[in-house]
Amino acid sequence: MELAEIFRIIASRKLASAAIVLLAAGAAAAAGVLARATPTGAATVQILIDSPQSALADLVQNTEPLTTRASLFAQVMASQAVLEEIAQSAGVPVAELTAQGPYSGPGQALDVITPAPARAGQLLGERAAYRLTFLAQPNEPVVTASVQGPTVAGAQRLADSIYNGISRYVAALQQQSAIKPTHRVTIRQLGPPQAGTVNARSRLTLMALAATGVLLLGVLALLALEGLRRSFRRDAALDGDLAVDLERVAREERTRALV
């Protein structure tokens, strides 16, 4: 079917074409709402698990125990108790936070299969406004915290609150256990959070793809229906011509029989 014929069919079916356009607009709007719920801001911050006399500055100290402890901290930082401290520091309702340890996301570099209980928690937190991931760096006493949020400023503010949250949590444990100051773990933040935008154009792209897809499907359906209609008309015309021919043959037979 030629392009000019396609446009002629679309123009001649005004109601159907209008319905297709409305459906495409609805699909674009729905895609926009879906994309709006997806986090667009991202921030990362690194937390050093250190000793009161920094192991990084002391060649005598062995950092291997601190590296092992960092893996434990990556799990503890994803706990509800620490999340409450982080949320309080950031001024965000804790219900808007969901967190995971080094099971998935950036933690997939560890090649660890996500346990079923952990994956269940991830699924329950899919709609949370802020998503936190904690990953202990291999061979380093460092935990990298990644934050995704609705805005860059929100993600950065939450990332900047992680240090305060985990520090208060650890300090409370140390005080309750009456741990000597020289034996206490020291939490240090390695510089300010690095923030940026992710999926900056995803909303417009998703809306355009949704609208284009619905338009294409609608036009294809319209052309298919038009082709079927024309096919039925041709069949009906052929049936009519055949009936006329049969009637003519019958008249000729009757005429010869009379003769």
Salt bridges, closest charged atoms under 4 A:
GLU5 OE2 - ARG8 NH2 2.95
GLU5 OE2 - ARG230 NH2 2.47
ASP50 OD2 - ARG188 NE 2.87
GLU85 OE1 - ARG168 NE 2.93
GLU226 OE1 - ARG13 NH2 3.03
GLU226 OE2 - ARG229 NH2 2.66
GLU226 OE2 - ARG230 NE 3.18
GLU247 OE2 - ARG251 NH1 3.90
GLU247 OE2 - ARG254 NH2 3.85
GLU252 OE2 - ARG248 NH1 3.18
GLU253 OE2 - ARG256 NH2 2.60
